[in-house]
C-alpha cells in the first residue's frame, strides 16, 4: 500500500483511511481503520445525533442502536469473540448483538458510544465490500425485436464460426435476460432492499429531465470485445446507442451511479459507466446463470476458457440487432427470473 496515498472509504459523509494489517485469527486479511474527521472540539456532543444515529442518555450512561444485517454479525464478533472484545476494550463500551439469523439492532452503551459506532460501521463497511452482489441496476434489452436480432446473430455465429476455438452454444446469453448493467449492490436484507428502492425513486426527477418525460429510442448495432486480444476473448457485447446520437443514456447511467455511490450503496469502479449488452460470455460455459460481474467466489480468469472471436468480429462486427424504446431503469435481483423470463424487479423508475 502507498502510505502517502492510502485507500479511503466514505461512511455517512465521513472519510476513513484504510490500513491493512495481518491478524492471526482471520483467514483473510482483516482491515483496521483510522478516522479522518473534524478535530475533537468540533465533534458532536455525546447526547446529540451522531451522523444518522441518535445517542440517548440512560440511567446507566449512553446508548445508541444501529441497524446491521444479521449476515454481518460474525464480523463484529470475530473468532472466539476477539473482535468484539477488542472493540469494547478500545472504546470502553458494551456491545450487544442479537442472536444469529435474528434481524435486530446492535446497541452500544456508555459515554464513548460515538467511537464504538464509528468503529462498528467501518468494520461492517469493510466486510460488506467482500459480499457478492445481490442486486444490480439495469436497462433491459429484452425487447422482442432485440431478442430476434440476437437469435439471428447466435444462429449465424454457430453456423459460420463454430469451428473456431472455444465457440459453442453454451457461451451465449439467455435472450430473455439481455440487459445493460449500470452498477451492482450487495443488499443483505429486506430493509436494505426497501431503502435501495426508495433511493432509486429519488432519481425520478433528474431522469425525466434528461428524457423529457419520454421513452428513449435506442439502436443496438455492432459488437465489441473486452480485452486486447481478439483471439482470446471472454466477453463479447453489443453496442447500444441513442438513435439521435445524444449521450442521454450515458448521462442517466452516470448520474444513477453517482447517486448510489454518494449514499454508500455502490462502490465506484470507473469514471464512467461502461454500457454494454453482453451477448457471449465464457462464464456461461460452466454456469448459465452466471453474471459478467460478481463478488467473492466468482471464477478467476484461469478458470475460464477463452474463445477466438476474430472471425465473429470480421463477419458480424456490424451486426444490427434492432431498435426499441427504453422506458425504465430497474433494480434487478441477481439469480432470479420473473414471469417474462427477465430478472425479478425489486423496484423501477419509468422515463415517461
C-alpha positions in Angstrom: 0.0 0.0 0.0 1.2 3.5 -0.8 1.4 5.2 2.6 1.3 8.6 1.0 -1.9 7.8 -0.9 -3.8 5.4 1.4 -7.1 3.8 0.3 -10.1 5.9 1.6 -13.7 4.9 2.3 -16.7 7.2 2.8 -19.3 6.3 5.5 -22.1 8.8 6.1 -20.1 11.6 4.6 -17.0 11.0 6.8 -13.7 9.8 5.3 -11.7 7.0 6.8 -8.2 5.8 6.0 -7.9 2.1 5.4 -4.8 0.4 7.0 -4.4 -3.3 6.1 -2.9 -5.5 8.8 -2.5 -9.2 9.2 -4.3 -10.8 12.1 -3.8 -14.5 13.1 -7.4 -15.1 14.0 -8.7 -14.3 10.5 -8.3 -16.5 7.4 -8.4 -13.4 5.2 -6.8 -10.1 5.8 -8.5 -8.0 8.4 -8.6 -4.3 7.9 -8.2 -1.7 10.6 -9.0 2.0 10.1 -8.0 5.4 11.2 -10.7 8.1 11.4 -10.0 11.2 9.4 -12.5 13.8 10.6 -13.0 17.1 12.4 -11.0 18.0 15.5 -12.3 16.9 18.9 -13.6 20.4 19.5 -15.9 20.1 16.5 -17.1 16.6 17.2 -20.7 16.1 18.1 -21.7 16.0 21.8 -22.4 12.6 23.2 -26.1 13.3 23.7 -26.6 14.6 20.2 -27.2 12.7 17.0 -24.0 11.1 15.6 -24.5 11.3 11.9 -27.7 9.4 11.3 -27.7 7.7 14.7 -29.2 9.2 17.8 -27.3 8.7 21.0 -29.6 8.7 24.1 -28.7 9.1 27.7 -30.0 6.5 30.1 -29.7 5.9 33.8 -26.6 3.7 33.2 -24.9 6.0 30.7 -25.4 6.4 27.0 -26.8 4.2 24.3 -27.0 4.0 20.6 -28.7 1.4 18.4 -27.7 0.8 14.8 -29.1 -1.5 12.1 -26.8 -4.2 10.8 -27.8 -7.2 8.6 -27.5 -10.4 10.6 -25.2 -11.9 8.0 -22.6 -9.4 9.1 -22.8 -10.1 12.9 -20.0 -12.6 12.7 -17.5 -9.9 11.6 -18.3 -7.8 14.6 -17.9 -10.8 16.9 -14.8 -12.2 15.3 -13.1 -15.6 16.0 -13.8 -16.6 19.6 -15.3 -13.1 20.2 -11.9 -11.4 19.9 -13.1 -8.6 17.6 -16.0 -7.7 19.8 -13.8 -7.8 22.9 -11.2 -5.5 21.3 -13.9 -3.0 20.2 -15.3 -3.0 23.7 -11.9 -2.6 25.3 -10.8 0.2 22.9 -14.0 2.2 23.2 -14.9 1.4 26.8 -18.4 0.3 25.8 -20.6 -2.7 25.9 -21.8 -4.1 22.5 -25.0 -6.2 22.5 -25.5 -8.4 19.4 -28.8 -10.2 18.6 -28.7 -14.0 18.0 -27.5 -15.1 14.5 -30.3 -15.1 12.0 -32.5 -12.6 14.0 -32.6 -9.2 12.4 -32.3 -6.5 15.1 -30.2 -3.7 16.4 -26.7 -3.7 17.9 -26.7 -1.5 20.9 -23.6 0.2 22.3 -23.6 1.7 25.8 -21.8 4.3 27.9 -20.3 7.7 27.1 -17.9 6.6 24.3 -20.7 5.3 22.0 -19.9 7.6 19.1 -16.4 6.0 18.9 -17.9 2.5 19.1 -20.5 3.3 16.4 -17.8 4.6 14.1 -15.6 1.5 14.7 -18.5 -0.9 14.1 -19.7 0.9 10.9 -16.2 1.0 9.4 -15.7 -2.7 10.2 -19.1 -3.5 8.7 -18.3 -1.5 5.6 -15.1 -3.4 5.1 -16.7 -6.8 5.2 -19.8 -5.6 3.2 -17.5 -4.9 0.3 -16.5 -8.6 0.3 -20.0 -9.9 0.0 -21.1 -11.0 -3.5 -23.6 -8.6 -5.1 -27.3 -9.5 -4.8 -28.9 -6.8 -7.0 -28.0 -4.5 -9.9 -29.4 -1.5 -11.7 -30.2 -2.5 -15.2 -31.6 -1.3 -18.5 -33.5 -4.2 -20.0 -32.7 -5.1 -23.6 -35.2 -8.0 -23.6 -37.4 -6.3 -26.3 -38.8 -8.8 -28.8 -37.1 -7.1 -31.8 -33.7 -7.2 -30.0 -34.2 -10.8 -29.0 -35.0 -11.8 -32.6 -31.8 -10.0 -33.7 -29.8 -11.7 -31.0 -31.1 -15.1 -32.0 -30.2 -14.4 -35.7 -26.7 -13.4 -34.5 -26.4 -16.6 -32.4 -27.5 -18.9 -35.3 -25.2 -17.1 -37.7 -22.2 -17.5 -35.4 -22.8 -21.1 -34.7 -23.3 -21.8 -38.4 -20.2 -20.0 -39.6 -17.8 -19.8 -36.6 -18.4 -23.0 -34.6 -15.0 -24.4 -35.8 -13.2 -21.5 -34.0 -11.6 -22.3 -30.7 -14.0 -22.1 -27.7 -17.1 -21.1 -29.7 -20.2 -23.1 -28.9 -23.8 -22.6 -27.9 -23.1 -22.6 -24.1 -21.4 -19.2 -24.0 -24.4 -17.2 -25.4 -26.6 -15.0 -23.2 -30.1 -16.0 -22.5 -32.2 -13.8 -24.8 -34.8 -13.2 -22.0 -32.1 -11.7 -19.9 -30.4 -9.3 -22.3 -29.6 -6.2 -20.4 -27.2 -3.3 -19.7 -25.7 -3.4 -16.2 -25.3 0.1 -14.6 -24.0 -0.9 -11.2 -24.1 -3.6 -8.6 -25.3 -3.6 -5.0 -25.0 -6.0 -2.0 -28.4 -5.7 -0.3 -28.3 -8.1 2.7 -31.8 -8.0 4.0 -35.3 -6.7 3.0 -34.8 -3.5 4.9 -31.8 -2.7 2.6 -33.8 -3.7 -0.5 -36.6 -1.3 0.5 -34.1 1.5 1.2 -32.4 1.0 -2.2 -35.8 1.1 -3.9 -36.5 4.4 -2.1 -33.2 5.7 -3.2 -33.9 4.8 -6.8 -37.2 6.7 -6.6 -35.2 9.8 -5.7 -33.7 9.7 -9.2 -37.0 10.1 -10.9 -36.9 13.8 -11.4 -33.4 14.0 -13.0 -34.2 11.0 -15.2 -37.3 12.7 -16.5 -35.5 15.9 -17.0 -33.0 14.1 -19.2 -35.6 12.1 -21.2 -38.0 15.0 -21.3 -40.6 12.6 -19.9 -40.5 10.3 -22.9 -39.1 6.8 -23.7 -35.5 6.8 -25.1 -35.3 5.5 -28.7 -32.2 3.1 -28.8 -30.5 1.2 -31.5 -28.4 -1.9 -30.9 -25.8 -2.3 -33.6 -22.3 -3.8 -33.8 -20.3 -5.9 -31.4 -17.1 -5.3 -29.4 -14.9 -7.3 -27.1 -13.5 -6.5 -23.6 -9.8 -7.3 -23.8 -6.8 -6.6 -26.1 -6.5 -9.9 -28.0 -9.5 -10.8 -30.3 -8.1 -14.4 -30.4 -8.6 -14.8 -26.6 -11.9 -13.2 -25.7 -14.1 -13.8 -22.6 -16.8 -11.3 -23.1 -18.4 -10.1 -26.4 -21.0 -7.4 -26.2 -23.5 -5.5 -28.3 -23.1 -1.7 -28.6 -26.1 0.4 -27.6 -26.7 4.0 -28.6 -29.4 6.6 -28.5 -30.9 7.0 -32.0 -30.5 10.8 -32.1 -26.8 10.4 -31.4 -27.0 12.1 -27.9 -25.4 10.8 -24.7 -28.6 10.8 -22.7 -28.3 7.1 -21.8 -24.7 7.6 -20.7 -25.7 10.6 -18.6 -28.5 8.8 -16.9 -26.3 5.8 -16.1 -23.5 8.0 -14.7 -26.0 10.1 -12.6 -27.5 6.9 -11.2 -24.1 5.6 -10.1 -23.2 8.9 -8.6 -26.4 9.0 -6.6 -25.9 5.5 -5.3 -22.2 5.9 -4.6 -22.8 9.1 -2.6 -25.2 7.2 -0.4 -22.8 4.3 0.1 -24.9 1.7 -1.8 -22.3 1.2 -4.6 -18.6 1.3 -5.0 -17.3 3.4 -7.9 -15.3 1.2 -10.3 -14.9 3.5 -13.3 -15.1 7.2 -14.0 -17.9 6.5 -16.4 -20.3 3.5 -16.7 -19.3 1.1 -19.4 -22.6 0.5 -21.1 -22.5 -2.9 -22.8 -25.1 -5.6 -23.5 -23.3 -9.0 -23.1 -24.1 -11.4 -25.9 -21.4 -14.0 -25.3 -19.6 -14.7 -22.0 -17.3 -17.6 -21.1 -18.7 -17.6 -17.6 -21.8 -19.2 -19.1 -19.8 -22.2 -20.2 -19.9 -23.7 -16.7 -22.9 -21.8 -15.2 -25.7 -20.5 -17.4 -26.9 -18.3 -14.6 -23.6 -16.5 -14.0 -23.2 -12.8 -14.3 -20.5 -10.9 -16.1 -19.7 -9.0 -12.9 -19.7 -10.5 -9.4 -18.2 -10.6 -5.9 -16.2 -13.2 -3.9 -16.4 -16.7 -5.3 -16.6 -15.7 -9.0 -14.5 -17.6 -11.4 -10.9 -16.4 -12.0 -9.5 -15.8 -15.4 -7.6 -19.0 -15.4 -10.9 -20.9 -14.7 -12.3 -19.6 -18.0 -11.8 -21.0 -21.4 -11.5 -18.0 -23.8 -12.7 -18.1 -27.4 -11.3 -16.9 -30.7 -13.6 -14.0 -31.8 -11.6 -12.9 -34.9 -14.0 -14.4 -37.4 -17.0 -13.4 -35.4 -15.8 -9.8 -35.4 -15.0 -9.9 -39.1 -18.3 -11.4 -40.2 -20.7 -9.9 -37.6 -18.9 -6.8 -36.5 -21.6 -4.5 -37.8 -24.5 -6.8 -36.9 -27.8 -5.0 -36.4 -29.8 -6.4 -33.5 -32.7 -3.9 -33.8 -34.3 -0.7 -32.4 -36.6 -0.2 -29.4 -37.8 2.4 -26.9 -36.3 2.1 -23.5 -38.7 3.3 -20.8 -37.3 2.3 -17.4 -34.4 1.6 -15.2 -34.8 -1.4 -12.9 -33.4 -2.6 -9.6 -33.0 -6.3 -10.6 -32.4 -9.3 -8.3 -29.4 -11.5 -9.2 -30.1 -15.2 -9.9 -33.9 -14.6 -10.3 -36.5 -14.9 -13.0 -39.9 -13.2 -13.3 -42.9 -14.3 -15.4 -41.3 -12.8 -18.6 -38.0 -14.6 -18.2 -36.2 -11.4 -17.2 -34.8 -10.8 -13.7 -37.2 -10.2 -10.8 -37.6 -6.5 -10.3 -37.4 -5.0 -6.8 -38.1 -1.5 -8.0 -38.1 0.7 -11.1 -38.4 4.2 -12.4 -40.2 5.0 -15.6 -38.8 7.5 -18.2 -42.2 8.8 -19.1 
